[in-house]
Amino acid sequence: MAAVAEAPVARPGKVKSFLKLVTIEHSVFALPFAYLSALTAMQVHGGRVRWVDLLLITVAMVGARTFAMAANRILDRRIDARNPRTANRELVTGAVSLRTAWTGAAVAVVVFLAAAALLNPLCLALAPLAVIPLVVYPYGKRFTNWPHAILAVAQAVGPVGAWLAVTGTLAGSGPAWLLGAAVGLWIGGFDLIYACQDADVDRTIGVHSVPARYGLRFALHASTVAHVVTFALFIWFGALVGFGWLWWIGLAFTALAFGYQHLVVSPTDLSKVNRAFFTANGFVGIALFVFALLDLVVRLGLRA
């Protein structure tokens, strides 16, 4: 009997595989806070939406995050290969070549810098500084038990950059720094939870993190403290820029999301970490943005 030739297995293209490598869909988590900062700045400076600025902010944010994720995957590929949870990532399995990853990272950072240049001279001048923590973070786990703090700094840049993109000046940017600090602590606090999954493996292969060094219970308590401070900063931000009752409703929903996140994860049960990430954290950004937008439009008169 003649052998039947097997049909070739279709493989995703390079672009599709690269976008999967950097989990491009997770860009949605950072964007709401950049939009919140930008729209608040627009309300303070004229009360009108500047759609081109919002588009360029979107391009800059996605470009920066794509570069950060690509750099992280490239620099951590050997560590990922030794961790069962991450051993199926595209650079480990060969689904994405190192050359493709470097090319994608280079394109992403160029897109980010181009968007910054089109926004205003201050954004272009500060853009290289924004890239530094994005590169340092993957190295952090090699020399400090608190790489989560470096991630917090990297995430804090978004709201500040969005405000400066609208105003073109550091003068009066205090609210953006408050919001940036809140976002940084929010993400850094969740990273403490996320790192608990790898505590045992990290100790074995020599990766530094708070859970690996101080234990799961300490890491989860530290995350709770970070999120309490985050919530306090959200309150301060809302009061400083004059948000009304709609903002406070959104903040109440955010409190519920934070509470849920910390209730479903414990030192003895980490099975719901991904649920906390996709559900609670996605909800926090979207809820705050939607209610802040409603407040800006209904009460403060932001105009399209």
N, C-alpha and C positions, 0 to 999 in steps of 0.2 A: 504494500500500500504506500502510495507516495505521501511524503510528509507534507502536512499543510503548513504553509508559511504563516507565522503569527503576524498580526497587524501591528505596525509600529505604535508604540505608546506615545501619545501626544504629550509634549512637555510645554509648560508655560513659557512665554517669551521672556527675554531678559528684563524688560521694563516691568512686566507683571510680577516676576519673581523678586525684583528689587523692591517694589512697592510692598510686597508681602514681608520682605526682610525688615523693612523699617516700620511695619504696621501703620501704613499711611492713614488708615481710618481713625487711629487714636489721636490724630491732630485735633479732632473736635473737642477734646478735653481742655486744651489750652486756649483755644480761640475765644470762647465766651468771655473770659476775663480780659483779653486784649480788647475785644469789642466794648466791654463795659467801661474800661478805662478811656478808650477813644471817644465813645459817645458822651461820656461825662465831660471830657475836655471840650468837645464840640458844643455842649450845652452851656458850659461856662464861657466859652469864647465865641459868642454869636448866636447860639441856639439853633443852628442849622446843620443837618447831616451833610457831610462831604463824602460822597460815594466813592470818588477816586481814591481818597485817602484810605477808606475802609478796604477797598480792593487791594491796594498796595500793602496795607498792614497784613491782610490775609496771605498774600504771596510771601511776604517776609517771614511771617510766623511759620508757615508750612515749610518754607525753604530752610529756616534755622532748625526746626525740629527734625526734618528729614536728614540734614547733615549730622545732627547730634546722634540720631539713632544709627545711622550708617557708621559713624566713627566708633560708637559704642560696640556695635556688632563686630567691626573689624578688629579693634583692639582687644576685645574679649573672646575672640573665636577659640583660642586654646583653652581658656577657662570654661567656656560653654561646652567644649567637647568632653570635659571631665565631669560635668554635672548632668545626671540623668534627666533632669527637668528641661535642660536647654540643649541636649545633645542632638535634637532634631532640627535645630535652627539652620537656615539655608546655607550659611557659610561653612557650617560643620559638615553637612551632608553633601555639599558640592552643588546644590541646586542653584546657588549664585556663586560665581567665581570672585576671587579677591579683586581681580581687575575691574569687574563690573561694579563691585561695591565701591571701590575707590573712585571710579568714574562718576557714579551716582552721587557720592559725597561731594565731589568737586563741582558738579553741576548745581547741586543744592546750595552750596555756599556762595557760588557766583550769583544765583538767583536771589539769595538773601541780600547780598551786598548791592545788587542792582536795584532791588526794591527800596533799600535804605537810601540809595543815592537819589532816586526819583522822589522820595518823600521830602527831604530837606538836608542841608549841609550838616546839621548837628547829628542827625541819625546816621549819616555816612561816617562821620568822624568817630562816633561811639560804637559803630557796628563791630569793628575788630575786638573791642573789649567784651562785647556780648558773646563772641565766639569762644573766648578763653575758657570759661567754666564748662562749656559744652565738650571741650577736649579734655580738660583736667578731670572731669567726673569719672570716666572709665579708669583712669589711673589711680583715682582716690582709694579704691578698694585694695590697692597694692601697698599703701603706706599709712593709711589712717583707719581707725575703727569707726569713723564718722563720715563716710563718703556721702551719706544722706544729706549732710549739711551742704556739700558742694552742689548736689542736685537742687537743693532748695534755692541756692543763689542763682543757678542757671534758670530756674523757673520764674524767679522774681523779676527777671529782666523783661519778660513779656509785657505786663501792664505798664511798666515804666516806659518802655520803648514805644508803646502805642500812644501814650500821652504826649511824649516828645514828638512823635510823628505828626500829631495834630497841631501842637503849639510851636514847635521849633525852638523852644527855649526851656531851660531848667527852672526859670522863675515861676513860682506858683505851682510846682509839680509835687508838692507835699502829698496830696491825696493819692497820686500814682505810686509813690514809695510805700505808703501804707498798704495799698491794695497789693503791690508786688510782694511785700513782706508776708501778707496773709496767704497769697497763692504759694509762695515758696515754702512756708511752714505746712500748708495743707499737703502739698506733694511730698515734701520731705517726711512728714508724719506718716503718710501712707507708705512711703518707701521703707520705713521701719517695719511696718506690718508685712509688706511683700517679701522683705529679706528674711523673715522668719522661716519661710519655706526651705531656705537653703542653708540654715545655720549649721547643721551637722556636716554637710558636704563642704561648706566653706572652711570649717575647722580642719577638715582632712586635707584639703588642697591648698590651704594657706591664704584664703581670701579674707580680707578684713571687713567686718561689719559690726554694728551694735549687737544684733542677736548672737552672732558667733562669739563675740568677746564677753558680753555681759549676760547673755541668756534671753530666752523668749519673754519671760515675764517683765524684765526690765525694759526690753524694747517696746512692748505693748504699752507699758506705763508711760514711757517717753513719748510714744505716739499720741497717747491721750492728752498729755500736757501740751504737745505741739498743736493739737486741734482745738484745745480750749483757748490757747493764745490766738490761733487763727480766727476763731469765732469772735473774740474780743476785738481783733483788728477789723473784721468786717463791720462790727457795730460802730467802731470809731470812724471808719471810712464813710459809712452811711450818714452819720451825724455831721461829719466835717463838710460833706458836699451838699447837705440839705435834703437828702432823700426823705420821702414821706411814708405813709402807711403801707403802700404796696411793697416797698423795699423790705419793710419789717415782716410782712407776710412771707415773702421769699426767704428771709433769714430764718423764720420759724421752720419752714420746710427743710432748710439746710441743717438746722439743729437736729431734726429727726433723722436725716440721712447720716450725719456724723454718729448719732447714737446707735443707729442700726449697724453701721460699719464696725463699731467697737463691741457690739453685743454678739455678732455672729462669728467673731474671731477670738480665740482664747489660746493660751499656751498649750492646752491639751487637744485643741481642735482647730486645725488650719485648713480644713477642707473647703471653707467658704471664702477664702482669700480672693479668688477670682470673682466671685459674686460681689464681694465688697468693692472690688476695683471697677467692674463694668457697670454695676447698678448704682451704688452709692456715690462714687466719685463722678460718674457721668451726670447724675442727677444734680449734684451740688452746683456744677458750673452752669448747667442749663437753667435750673430754677432761679438762681440768683440773677442771671442775665435777663431772663424773660420778665421777672418782676421789676428789675431795675429799669428795663426798657419801657415797660408800661408806666412806671413812675415818671421817667423822663418825658414821655409823650403827653400823658394825661395831666400831670400836675405841674411839671416844669416847662412845658411848652416846646420841647425839642421838635423841630420841623424838618420834613423831608425836603 
